[in-house]
Amino acid sequence: MQTIKAFLESSPRAICSVQPDQTVWEALRVLADNNIGALLVMEGTQMVGIFSERDYARRVELKGRLTQETRVREVMTAEFITISPDQPMDACMQIMTDNRIRHLPVMKEGQLLGMVSIGDVLLVMIAEQKQLIEQLQSYISG
């Protein structure tokens, strides 16, 4: 199985983030502009949380808070799980499934390297399954 590091190297992309004192409205704009479901919340180079569509739905919308007045700090997920770049992609799936999460920040020695989504993991797993099927078909057909 491909490592997280190899995946990040093969599909480079910008790390989207907001600061904790930005409004939820601003965070939603970044999510929409980048067509993504979660943002890292950063204070300088330090990751302090994750803000996701789920956080918005459960902690803002359902509680009747105003998006233009509520700060990301008030509704972000501050207790987050990370993964090492040396782990295989299927380790992401296990962690995501066990913890019912959809995004995993990738960190090494306290340094943020990127983020992997459940969609990323599924793409890798499907590609690897397809390759395995093709190899088995080739083997069977001679």
DSSP file (Angstrom, degrees, kcal/mol; ACC not computed):
  #  RESIDUE AA STRUCTURE BP1 BP2  ACC     N-H-->O    O-->H-N    N-H-->O    O-->H-N    TCO  KAPPA ALPHA  PHI   PSI    X-CA   Y-CA   Z-CA
    1    1 A M              0   0    0      0, 0.0   124,-0.0     0, 0.0   123,-0.0   0.000 360.0 360.0 360.0 138.7    0.0    0.0    0.0
    2    2 A Q        -     0   0    0     86,-0.1    87,-2.8     1,-0.1    88,-0.2  -0.286 360.0-119.3 -60.7 141.9    1.2    3.5   -0.9
    3    3 A T  B  >  -A   88   0A   0     85,-0.3     4,-2.1     1,-0.1    83,-0.1  -0.435  18.1-117.2 -80.2 160.9    2.5    5.6    1.9
    4    4 A I  H  > S+     0   0    0     83,-2.6     4,-2.8    81,-0.3     5,-0.2   0.893 116.6  55.6 -62.7 -40.0    1.0    8.9    2.9
    5    5 A K  H  > S+     0   0    0     80,-2.6     4,-2.3    82,-0.3    -1,-0.2   0.931 107.8  47.8 -58.9 -46.8    4.2   10.6    2.0
    6    6 A A  H  > S+     0   0    0     79,-0.3     4,-2.0     1,-0.2    -1,-0.2   0.898 111.8  50.9 -62.1 -40.3    4.2    9.1   -1.5
    7    7 A F  H  X S+     0   0    0     -4,-2.1     4,-1.4     2,-0.2    -2,-0.2   0.948 110.4  47.9 -62.0 -48.1    0.5   10.2   -2.0
    8    8 A L  H  < S+     0   0    0     -4,-2.8    -1,-0.2     1,-0.2    -2,-0.2   0.871 112.7  49.5 -61.9 -36.7    1.2   13.8   -0.9
    9    9 A E  H  < S+     0   0    0     -4,-2.3    -1,-0.2    -5,-0.2    -2,-0.2   0.845 111.6  48.9 -69.7 -33.5    4.2   13.9   -3.3
   10   10 A S  H  < S+     0   0    0     -4,-2.0    -1,-0.2     1,-0.2    -2,-0.2   0.677 121.9  32.4 -82.2 -17.3    2.2   12.6   -6.2
   11   11 A S  S  < S-     0   0    0     -4,-1.4    -1,-0.2    -5,-0.2    -2,-0.1  -0.513  80.9-172.5-137.3  68.6   -0.7   15.0   -5.7
   12   12 A P        +     0   0    0      0, 0.0     2,-0.3     0, 0.0    -3,-0.1  -0.329  13.5 160.5 -66.0 142.3    0.7   18.2   -4.4
   13   13 A R        -     0   0    0     -5,-0.1     2,-0.1    -2,-0.0    -2,-0.1  -0.986  42.2 -88.9-156.6 158.5   -1.8   20.8   -3.3
   14   14 A A        -     0   0    0     -2,-0.3     2,-0.7     1,-0.1   100,-0.0  -0.368  38.1-120.3 -69.1 146.8   -2.0   23.9   -1.2
   15   15 A I        -     0   0    0     -2,-0.1     2,-0.4    99,-0.1    -1,-0.1  -0.814  28.4-147.4 -87.8 117.7   -2.8   23.5    2.5
   16   16 A C        +     0   0    0     -2,-0.7    24,-2.0    22,-0.2     2,-0.3  -0.727  30.1 156.9 -90.1 132.5   -6.0   25.6    3.1
   17   17 A S  E     -b   40   0B   0     -2,-0.4     2,-0.3    22,-0.2    24,-0.2  -0.957  27.4-156.4-149.0 165.3   -6.2   27.1    6.5
   18   18 A V  E     -b   41   0B   0     22,-2.2    24,-2.8    -2,-0.3    33,-0.0  -0.896  28.7-109.1-134.3 166.8   -7.8   29.9    8.6
   19   19 A Q    >   -     0   0    0     -2,-0.3     3,-1.8    22,-0.2    53,-0.3  -0.711  30.8-115.4 -95.5 152.5   -6.9   31.6   11.8
   20   20 A P  T 3  S+     0   0    0      0, 0.0    53,-2.6     0, 0.0    54,-0.3   0.761 112.6  53.5 -61.3 -26.1   -8.8   31.0   15.0
   21   21 A D  T 3  S+     0   0    0     51,-0.2     2,-0.1    50,-0.1     0, 0.0   0.447  84.7 104.4 -92.0   1.4  -10.1   34.6   15.2
   22   22 A Q  S <  S-     0   0    0     -3,-1.8    50,-2.8     1,-0.1    51,-0.3  -0.415  80.1-101.7 -72.1 159.0  -11.5   34.6   11.7
   23   23 A T  B  >  -E   71   0C   0     48,-0.2     4,-2.0     1,-0.1    48,-0.2  -0.408  20.0-117.9 -79.9 159.0  -15.3   34.4   11.4
   24   24 A V  H  > S+     0   0    0     46,-2.5     4,-2.9    43,-0.6     5,-0.2   0.862 116.8  60.9 -60.5 -36.0  -17.1   31.2   10.5
   25   25 A W  H  > S+     0   0    0     42,-2.2     4,-1.8    45,-0.3    -1,-0.2   0.923 105.1  46.9 -57.0 -45.9  -18.3   33.2    7.4
   26   26 A E  H  > S+     0   0    0     41,-0.3     4,-1.8     1,-0.2    -1,-0.2   0.895 112.0  50.4 -64.6 -40.2  -14.7   33.6    6.3
   27   27 A A  H  X S+     0   0    0     -4,-2.0     4,-2.4     1,-0.2    -2,-0.2   0.909 108.7  51.6 -64.7 -42.0  -14.0   30.0    6.9
   28   28 A L  H  X S+     0   0    0     -4,-2.9     4,-2.7     1,-0.2    -1,-0.2   0.871 106.9  54.5 -62.4 -36.4  -17.0   28.9    4.9
   29   29 A R  H  X S+     0   0    0     -4,-1.8     4,-3.0    -5,-0.2    -1,-0.2   0.911 108.4  48.3 -63.8 -42.2  -15.9   31.1    2.0
   30   30 A V  H  X S+     0   0    0     -4,-1.8     4,-1.7     2,-0.2    -2,-0.2   0.916 111.8  50.1 -64.8 -42.7  -12.5   29.4    2.0
   31   31 A L  H  X>S+     0   0    0     -4,-2.4     5,-2.0     1,-0.2     4,-0.7   0.949 115.2  43.0 -58.3 -49.0  -14.2   25.9    2.0
   32   32 A A  H ><5S+     0   0    0     -4,-2.7     3,-0.8     1,-0.2    -2,-0.2   0.919 111.9  52.5 -65.9 -44.7  -16.4   26.9   -0.9
   33   33 A D  H 3<5S+     0   0    0     -4,-3.0    -1,-0.2     1,-0.2    -2,-0.2   0.810 118.6  37.3 -62.3 -29.6  -13.7   28.6   -2.9
   34   34 A N  H 3<5S-     0   0    0     -4,-1.7    -1,-0.2    -5,-0.2    -2,-0.2   0.400 104.2-127.4-103.5   1.0  -11.5   25.5   -2.7
   35   35 A N  T <<5 +     0   0    0     -3,-0.8     2,-0.3    -4,-0.7    -3,-0.2   0.918  64.8 130.8  52.2  50.5  -14.3   23.0   -3.0
   36   36 A I      < -     0   0    0     -5,-2.0    -1,-0.2    -6,-0.2    -2,-0.1  -0.809  59.1-138.4-128.4 168.5  -13.2   21.2    0.2
   37   37 A G  S    S+     0   0    0     -2,-0.3    16,-2.1     1,-0.2     2,-0.3   0.496  79.6  30.5-108.2  -6.4  -14.8   20.0    3.4
   38   38 A A  E     - C   0  52B   0     14,-0.2     2,-0.3    15,-0.1    14,-0.2  -0.998  56.6-158.2-154.9 151.5  -12.3   20.9    6.1
   39   39 A L  E     - C   0  51B   0     12,-3.0    12,-2.6    -2,-0.3     2,-0.3  -0.933  23.8-120.0-126.3 149.6   -9.7   23.5    6.9
   40   40 A L  E     -bC  17  50B   0    -24,-2.0   -22,-2.2    -2,-0.3     2,-0.6  -0.703  23.7-138.2 -83.5 143.1   -6.8   23.5    9.3
   41   41 A V  E     -bC  18  49B   0      8,-3.1     7,-3.1    -2,-0.3     8,-1.2  -0.923  29.5-173.5-105.4 119.4   -6.9   26.2   12.0
   42   42 A M  E     - C   0  47B   0    -24,-2.8     2,-0.6    -2,-0.6     5,-0.2  -0.910  30.1-165.2-122.4 138.6   -3.5   27.7   12.4
   43   43 A E  E >  S- C   0  46B   0      3,-3.0     3,-2.0    -2,-0.4     2,-0.4  -0.925  81.0 -52.6-113.3 100.6   -1.9   30.2   14.7
   44   44 A G  T 3  S-     0   0    0     -2,-0.6    -2,-0.0     1,-0.3     0, 0.0  -0.574 121.6 -23.2  65.6-122.5    1.3   31.0   12.8
   45   45 A T  T 3  S+     0   0    0     -2,-0.4     2,-0.5    -3,-0.1    67,-0.3   0.387 119.2  99.9 -98.2   2.8    2.9   27.7   12.0
   46   46 A Q  E <   -C   43   0B   0     -3,-2.0    -3,-3.0    65,-0.1     2,-0.5  -0.790  68.6-138.3 -95.5 124.3    1.1   25.9   14.9
   47   47 A M  E     +C   42   0B   0     -2,-0.5    -5,-0.2    -5,-0.2     3,-0.1  -0.687  27.3 169.8 -79.3 127.2   -2.0   23.9   14.2
   48   48 A V  E     -     0   0B   0     -7,-3.1     2,-0.3    -2,-0.5    -6,-0.2   0.452  57.1 -32.1-117.8  -4.9   -4.6   24.5   16.8
   49   49 A G  E     -C   41   0B   0     -8,-1.2    -8,-3.1    30,-0.1     2,-0.4  -0.990  52.7-101.1 174.2-178.0   -7.7   22.8   15.3
   50   50 A I  E     -CD  40  77B   0     27,-1.9    27,-3.2    -2,-0.3     2,-0.5  -0.992  20.6-158.5-130.2 139.0   -9.7   21.7   12.3
   51   51 A F  E     +C   39   0B   0    -12,-2.6   -12,-3.0    -2,-0.4     2,-0.3  -0.985  22.4 172.3-118.8 124.2  -12.9   23.4   11.1
   52   52 A S  E  >  -C   38   0B   0     -2,-0.5     4,-2.2   -14,-0.2   -14,-0.2  -0.788  49.9-104.5-126.7 168.3  -15.2   21.3    9.0
   53   53 A E  H  > S+     0   0    0    -16,-2.1     4,-2.7    -2,-0.3     5,-0.2   0.853 123.1  57.2 -57.2 -34.7  -18.6   21.4    7.4
   54   54 A R  H  > S+     0   0    0    -17,-0.3     4,-2.6     2,-0.2     5,-0.3   0.906 104.1  50.9 -64.0 -42.7  -19.7   19.1   10.2
   55   55 A D  H  > S+     0   0    0      1,-0.2     4,-2.8     2,-0.2     5,-0.5   0.923 111.6  49.0 -59.7 -43.8  -18.5   21.6   12.8
   56   56 A Y  H  X>S+     0   0    0     -4,-2.2     5,-2.4     1,-0.2     4,-1.6   0.949 113.1  45.7 -60.3 -49.9  -20.5   24.3   11.0
   57   57 A A  I  <>S+     0   0    0     -4,-2.7     5,-2.0     3,-0.2    -2,-0.2   0.916 123.4  32.7 -61.7 -44.6  -23.7   22.2   10.8
   58   58 A R  I  <5S+     0   0    0     -4,-2.6    -2,-0.2    -5,-0.2    -1,-0.2   0.832 128.3  32.1 -85.5 -33.8  -23.6   21.0   14.4
   59   59 A R  I  <5S+     0   0    0     -4,-2.8    -3,-0.2    -5,-0.3    -2,-0.2   0.563 131.5  21.9-106.9  -9.9  -22.0   23.9   16.3
   60   60 A V  I  <>S+     0   0    0     -4,-1.6     5,-2.4    -5,-0.5     4,-0.4   0.687 125.4  36.2-116.6 -66.3  -23.2   26.9   14.4
   61   61 A E  I > <S+     0   0    0     -5,-2.4     3,-1.5     1,-0.2    -3,-0.2   0.930 119.7  45.5 -61.0 -51.7  -26.3   26.3   12.3
   62   62 A L  T 3 <S+     0   0    0     -5,-2.0    -1,-0.2    -6,-0.3    -4,-0.1   0.739 114.7  49.9 -67.1 -20.9  -28.1   23.9   14.7
   63   63 A K  T 3 5S-     0   0    0     -3,-0.3    -1,-0.3    -6,-0.1    -2,-0.2   0.377 112.4-118.1 -98.1   4.0  -27.4   26.2   17.7
   64   64 A G  T < 5 +     0   0    0     -3,-1.5    -3,-0.2    -4,-0.4     2,-0.1   0.744  57.7 156.9  70.5  24.1  -28.6   29.3   15.9
   65   65 A R      < -     0   0    0     -5,-2.4     2,-0.5     1,-0.1    -1,-0.2  -0.459  46.2-111.6 -80.4 156.2  -25.3   31.1   15.9
   66   66 A L    >>  -     0   0    0      1,-0.1     4,-2.5    -2,-0.1     3,-1.2  -0.778  15.8-149.8 -91.2 125.2  -24.5   33.9   13.4
   67   67 A T  T 34 S+     0   0    0     -2,-0.5   -42,-2.2     1,-0.3   -43,-0.6   0.815  96.3  53.5 -65.2 -30.5  -21.8   32.9   10.9
   68   68 A Q  T 34 S+     0   0    0    -44,-0.2    -1,-0.3     1,-0.2   -45,-0.1   0.572 118.7  34.6 -83.2  -7.1  -20.6   36.5   10.5
   69   69 A E  T <4 S+     0   0    0     -3,-1.2     2,-0.3     2,-0.1    -2,-0.2   0.651  95.8  91.3-114.7 -25.8  -20.1   36.9   14.3
   70   70 A T     <  -     0   0    0     -4,-2.5   -46,-2.5     1,-0.0   -45,-0.3  -0.557  69.8-136.3 -77.6 133.3  -19.0   33.5   15.5
   71   71 A R  B >>  -E   23   0C   0     -2,-0.3     3,-1.3   -48,-0.2     4,-0.6  -0.634  15.6-123.9 -88.2 146.7  -15.2   33.0   15.5
   72   72 A V  H >> S+     0   0    0    -50,-2.8     4,-1.9   -53,-0.3     3,-1.4   0.870 110.2  65.4 -55.2 -39.1  -13.7   29.7   14.2
   73   73 A R  H 34 S+     0   0    0    -53,-2.6    -1,-0.3   -51,-0.3   -52,-0.1   0.811  97.2  56.1 -53.2 -33.6  -12.1   29.3   17.6
   74   74 A E  H <4 S+     0   0    0     -3,-1.3    -1,-0.3   -54,-0.3    -2,-0.2   0.722 121.5  23.2 -74.5 -22.4  -15.5   28.9   19.2
   75   75 A V  H << S+     0   0    0     -3,-1.4    -2,-0.2    -4,-0.6    -1,-0.2   0.440  92.4 111.6-128.0  -2.5  -16.6   26.0   17.0
   76   76 A M  S  < S-     0   0    0     -4,-1.9     2,-0.9    -5,-0.1   -25,-0.2  -0.233  75.9-104.7 -71.0 163.4  -13.5   24.2   15.7
   77   77 A T  B     +D   50   0B   0    -27,-3.2   -27,-1.9     1,-0.2    -1,-0.1  -0.832  39.0 179.6 -87.6 109.7  -12.5   20.7   16.7
   78   78 A A        +     0   0    0     -2,-0.9     2,-0.9   -29,-0.2    -1,-0.2   0.724  66.9  65.9 -88.3 -23.0   -9.6   21.4   19.0
   79   79 A E  S    S+     0   0    0    -29,-0.1     2,-0.3     2,-0.0    -1,-0.2  -0.845  74.8 165.8-101.2 100.3   -8.8   17.8   19.8
   80   80 A F        -     0   0    0     -2,-0.9     2,-0.4    -3,-0.1    24,-0.1  -0.773  32.9-130.4-119.1 159.1   -7.6   16.4   16.6
   81   81 A I        -     0   0    0     -2,-0.3     2,-0.3    22,-0.2    22,-0.0  -0.853  23.3-167.0-106.7 141.0   -5.9   13.2   15.4
   82   82 A T        -     0   0    0     -2,-0.4     2,-0.3    22,-0.2    24,-0.2  -0.768   6.6-146.2-121.3 170.7   -2.8   13.3   13.2
   83   83 A I  B     -f  106   0D   0     22,-2.1    24,-2.2    -2,-0.3     9,-0.0  -0.975  19.3-114.5-137.4 151.9   -0.9   10.7   11.2
   84   84 A S    >   -     0   0    0     -2,-0.3     3,-1.4    22,-0.2   -80,-0.3  -0.568  22.1-127.0 -82.7 146.2    2.7   10.2   10.2
   85   85 A P  T 3  S+     0   0    0      0, 0.0   -80,-2.6     0, 0.0   -79,-0.3   0.681 106.5  65.8 -67.1 -16.0    3.7   10.4    6.5
   86   86 A D  T 3  S+     0   0    0    -82,-0.2    22,-0.0   -83,-0.1   -80,-0.0   0.584  81.5  99.1 -82.3  -9.2    5.4    7.1    6.8
   87   87 A Q  S <  S-     0   0    0     -3,-1.4   -83,-2.6     1,-0.1   -82,-0.3  -0.423  81.2-107.9 -75.3 150.9    2.1    5.3    7.5
   88   88 A P  B >>  -A    3   0A   0      0, 0.0     3,-1.6     0, 0.0     4,-0.8  -0.443  28.8-112.4 -74.4 155.7    0.4    3.4    4.6
   89   89 A M  H >> S+     0   0    0    -87,-2.8     4,-1.3     1,-0.3     3,-0.8   0.821 115.5  63.3 -58.9 -32.4   -2.8    5.0    3.2
   90   90 A D  H 3> S+     0   0    0      1,-0.3     4,-1.8   -88,-0.2    -1,-0.3   0.752  92.8  64.0 -68.5 -19.5   -4.9    2.1    4.6
   91   91 A A  H <> S+     0   0    0     -3,-1.6     4,-2.4     2,-0.2    -1,-0.3   0.855  98.6  55.6 -66.5 -33.9   -3.9    3.2    8.1
   92   92 A C  H <X S+     0   0    0     -3,-0.8     4,-3.1    -4,-0.8     5,-0.3   0.936 105.3  51.3 -59.8 -46.7   -5.8    6.4    7.4
   93   93 A M  H  X S+     0   0    0     -4,-1.3     4,-2.6     1,-0.2     5,-0.2   0.908 110.2  48.8 -59.6 -42.6   -8.9    4.5    6.6
   94   94 A Q  H  X S+     0   0    0     -4,-1.8     4,-2.8     2,-0.2    -1,-0.2   0.936 113.9  45.3 -64.3 -46.0   -8.6    2.6    9.8
   95   95 A I  H  X S+     0   0    0     -4,-2.4     4,-2.1     2,-0.2    -2,-0.2   0.919 114.6  48.7 -63.3 -44.1   -8.1    5.7   11.9
   96   96 A M  H  X>S+     0   0    0     -4,-3.1     5,-1.8    -5,-0.2     4,-0.9   0.912 114.7  45.2 -63.4 -42.7  -10.9    7.5   10.1
   97   97 A T  H ><5S+     0   0    0     -4,-2.6     3,-0.5    -5,-0.3    -2,-0.2   0.939 113.8  48.2 -66.5 -47.7  -13.3    4.6   10.5
   98   98 A D  H 3<5S+     0   0    0     -4,-2.8    -1,-0.2     1,-0.2    -2,-0.2   0.848 122.6  34.0 -61.8 -35.1  -12.5    4.1   14.2
   99   99 A N  H 3<5S-     0   0    0     -4,-2.1    -1,-0.2    -5,-0.2    -2,-0.2   0.389 103.6-124.3-105.4   2.5  -12.8    7.8   15.1
  100  100 A R  T <<5 +     0   0    0     -4,-0.9     2,-0.3    -3,-0.5    -3,-0.2   0.922  64.6 134.2  53.9  50.2  -15.6    8.7   12.7
  101  101 A I      < -     0   0    0     -5,-1.8    -1,-0.2    -6,-0.2    -2,-0.1  -0.832  48.3-156.9-124.6 164.6  -13.6   11.4   11.0
  102  102 A R  S    S+     0   0    0     -2,-0.3    16,-2.0     1,-0.2     2,-0.4   0.470  73.4  51.9-120.4  -6.4  -13.1   12.4    7.4
  103  103 A H  E     - G   0 117D   0     14,-0.2   -22,-0.2    15,-0.1    14,-0.2  -0.998  54.7-170.3-139.0 138.0   -9.8   14.4    7.5
  104  104 A L  E     - G   0 116D   0     12,-2.8    12,-2.6    -2,-0.4     2,-0.2  -0.969  18.3-139.4-129.7 116.9   -6.4   13.6    8.9
  105  105 A P  E     - G   0 115D   0      0, 0.0   -22,-2.1     0, 0.0     2,-0.6  -0.509  20.2-135.4 -67.9 142.2   -3.6   16.2    9.2
  106  106 A V  E     +fG  83 114D   0      8,-3.2     7,-3.4   -24,-0.2     8,-1.1  -0.900  32.1 173.0-103.9 120.3   -0.2   14.7    8.3
  107  107 A M  E     - G   0 112D   0    -24,-2.2     2,-0.4    -2,-0.6     5,-0.2  -0.964  20.4-171.0-132.6 145.8    2.5   15.7   10.7
  108  108 A K  E >  S- G   0 111D   0      3,-2.3     3,-2.1    -2,-0.4   -24,-0.0  -0.974  79.6 -18.4-136.0 121.8    6.2   14.8   11.2
  109  109 A E  T 3  S-     0   0    0     -2,-0.4     3,-0.1     1,-0.3    -1,-0.1   0.879 128.9 -50.8  50.7  43.7    8.1   16.0   14.3
  110  110 A G  T 3  S+     0   0    0      1,-0.2     2,-0.5   -64,-0.0    -1,-0.3   0.428 112.4 121.2  79.6  -1.0    5.5   18.7   14.9
  111  111 A Q  E <   -G  108   0D   0     -3,-2.1    -3,-2.3   -65,-0.1     2,-0.4  -0.844  62.5-129.0-101.1 129.4    5.7   20.0   11.3
  112  112 A L  E     +G  107   0D   0     -2,-0.5    -5,-0.2   -67,-0.3     3,-0.1  -0.606  29.7 171.7 -75.9 127.0    2.5   20.0    9.2
  113  113 A L  E     -     0   0D   0     -7,-3.4     2,-0.3    -2,-0.4    -6,-0.2   0.643  55.7 -65.6-108.5 -22.5    3.0   18.4    5.8
  114  114 A G  E     -G  106   0D   0     -8,-1.1    -8,-3.2  -102,-0.0    -1,-0.4  -0.985  48.0 -89.5 163.3-167.6   -0.5   18.3    4.5
  115  115 A M  E     -G  105   0D   0     -2,-0.3     2,-0.4   -10,-0.3   -33,-0.0  -0.998  22.1-153.0-142.0 143.2   -4.0   16.8    5.0
  116  116 A V  E     -G  104   0D   0    -12,-2.6   -12,-2.8    -2,-0.3     2,-0.2  -0.949  12.1-157.3-116.8 133.9   -5.6   13.6    3.7
  117  117 A S  E  >  -G  103   0D   0     -2,-0.4     4,-2.0   -14,-0.2   -14,-0.2  -0.641  33.0-109.6-104.4 166.2   -9.3   13.2    3.3
  118  118 A I  H  > S+     0   0    0    -16,-2.0     4,-2.4     1,-0.2     5,-0.2   0.834 120.9  58.6 -62.7 -31.2  -11.4   10.1    3.1
  119  119 A G  H  > S+     0   0    0    -17,-0.3     4,-2.3     2,-0.2    -1,-0.2   0.891 103.9  51.1 -63.8 -39.8  -11.9   10.8   -0.6
  120  120 A D  H  > S+     0   0    0      2,-0.2     4,-2.1     1,-0.2    -2,-0.2   0.931 110.2  49.1 -60.7 -45.9   -8.1   10.7   -1.1
  121  121 A V  H  X S+     0   0    0     -4,-2.0     4,-2.6     1,-0.2    -2,-0.2   0.915 110.5  50.3 -62.5 -43.6   -7.9    7.3    0.7
  122  122 A L  H  X S+     0   0    0     -4,-2.4     4,-2.8     1,-0.2     5,-0.2   0.900 108.0  53.2 -63.1 -41.0  -10.7    5.9   -1.4
  123  123 A L  H  X S+     0   0    0     -4,-2.3     4,-2.2     2,-0.2    -1,-0.2   0.929 112.2  44.9 -59.4 -44.9   -9.1    7.0   -4.6
  124  124 A V  H  X S+     0   0    0     -4,-2.1     4,-2.4     2,-0.2    -2,-0.2   0.929 114.4  48.3 -65.2 -45.1   -5.8    5.3   -3.7
  125  125 A M  H  X S+     0   0    0     -4,-2.6     4,-2.2     1,-0.2    -2,-0.2   0.894 112.3  48.5 -65.0 -39.7   -7.6    2.1   -2.5
  126  126 A I  H  X S+     0   0    0     -4,-2.8     4,-2.5     2,-0.2    -1,-0.2   0.919 111.7  49.6 -65.9 -43.2   -9.7    1.9   -5.6
  127  127 A A  H  X S+     0   0    0     -4,-2.2     4,-2.2    -5,-0.2    -2,-0.2   0.906 112.5  47.5 -62.0 -41.5   -6.6    2.4   -7.9
  128  128 A E  H  X S+     0   0    0     -4,-2.4     4,-2.1     2,-0.2    -1,-0.2   0.878 111.9  49.6 -69.6 -36.5   -4.7   -0.3   -6.0
  129  129 A Q  H  X S+     0   0    0     -4,-2.2     4,-2.5     2,-0.2    -2,-0.2   0.901 110.3  51.2 -65.9 -40.4   -7.7   -2.7   -6.2
  130  130 A K  H  X S+     0   0    0     -4,-2.5     4,-2.4     1,-0.2    -2,-0.2   0.918 110.2  49.1 -62.3 -43.4   -8.0   -2.1   -9.9
  131  131 A Q  H  X S+     0   0    0     -4,-2.2     4,-2.2     1,-0.2    -1,-0.2   0.904 111.1  49.8 -62.9 -41.7   -4.3   -2.8  -10.4
  132  132 A L  H  X S+     0   0    0     -4,-2.1     4,-2.5     2,-0.2    -2,-0.2   0.908 110.0  50.6 -63.5 -42.9   -4.6   -6.0   -8.4
  133  133 A I  H  X S+     0   0    0     -4,-2.5     4,-2.7     1,-0.2    -2,-0.2   0.919 110.3  50.0 -61.4 -43.7   -7.6   -7.1  -10.5
  134  134 A E  H  X S+     0   0    0     -4,-2.4     4,-2.3     1,-0.2    -1,-0.2   0.898 111.0  49.3 -63.0 -40.2   -5.7   -6.5  -13.7
  135  135 A Q  H  X S+     0   0    0     -4,-2.2     4,-2.3     2,-0.2    -2,-0.2   0.908 112.2  47.7 -65.0 -41.8   -2.7   -8.4  -12.5
  136  136 A L  H  X S+     0   0    0     -4,-2.5     4,-2.7     2,-0.2    -2,-0.2   0.906 111.9  49.7 -66.6 -41.5   -4.9  -11.4  -11.5
  137  137 A Q  H  X S+     0   0    0     -4,-2.7     4,-2.6     1,-0.2    -2,-0.2   0.913 111.9  48.8 -62.3 -41.5   -6.8  -11.3  -14.8
  138  138 A S  H  X S+     0   0    0     -4,-2.3     4,-1.0    -5,-0.2    -2,-0.2   0.907 112.3  48.5 -63.3 -42.3   -3.4  -11.2  -16.6
  139  139 A Y  H  < S+     0   0    0     -4,-2.3     3,-0.3     2,-0.2    -2,-0.2   0.913 113.3  46.9 -64.3 -44.4   -2.2  -14.2  -14.5
  140  140 A I  H  < S+     0   0    0     -4,-2.7    -2,-0.2     1,-0.2    -1,-0.2   0.904 112.5  48.7 -66.2 -42.4   -5.3  -16.2  -15.1
  141  141 A S  H  <        0   0    0     -4,-2.6    -1,-0.2    -5,-0.2    -2,-0.2   0.638 360.0 360.0 -76.1 -11.9   -5.4  -15.6  -18.9
  142  142 A G     <        0   0    0     -4,-1.0    -3,-0.2    -3,-0.3    -4,-0.1   0.457 360.0 360.0  92.5 360.0   -1.7  -16.5  -19.2
